[in-house]
């Protein structure tokens, strides 16, 4: 009994240290509601199927990278809570493939995620000679492809973070084309003007592009077409790089 208790405590300490980290697991059994994952150290955990990504391969023996959200000691021993949908899983995956993030040259400034579908990541370089987006994407996409593989096809937009709100908001809304931005630095919110034909693309399907842009750059963003801006009497100055 004493030995069993020691083993439990040892396993608890091991996983407690790995809280907020990513680990590799293997599916050992499944039913219609849950998959059971082998975490190593004689520990297993259940993950509700709704917590998986739509494209996840759910067969016994399949390997899944998961993010450890919480570790608790219960009367039955340590319980490890894991997630596939947490945005920090993407963060850890990117850190793993990008040495520039490890050494502090490149920093992830913001991240927003619609798990299983799309993710936006804002990156910044502390060294003007290092391209932050290029560092994460890698030569011909070699680095980001590892991340995409682990997420089984979730799309990831990497963009450059900037101290200039106009540049930051413009980058965050890529690939949408922006005509003008009226930022309010105090309130950290901005009105973004786009051509009428670009409005749906800028907002994105079910508002996804605008929502992920706002969450990842930390600004509240309201997108209006040129026609709407005219109707609302909004004055704006075209961005230098905006197409006429």
Protein Blocks (a to p, Z undefined) as FASTA:
>chain_A
ZZmmmmmmmmmmmmmmmgoiacddddfbdcfkbccddebjhiacdddfklpcfklccdeh
iacddddfbdcddfkbpcddddfkbmklmmmmmmmmmmklmnomaccfbdcddehiaccd
ddddfbfkbcfklmmnogghlmmmmmmmmnnopacddddddfblklmmmmmmpcbdcfbd
cddfklopacddddfklmmmmnoghhlmmmmmmmmnopacddddfklmmmnopacdddfk
lcZZ
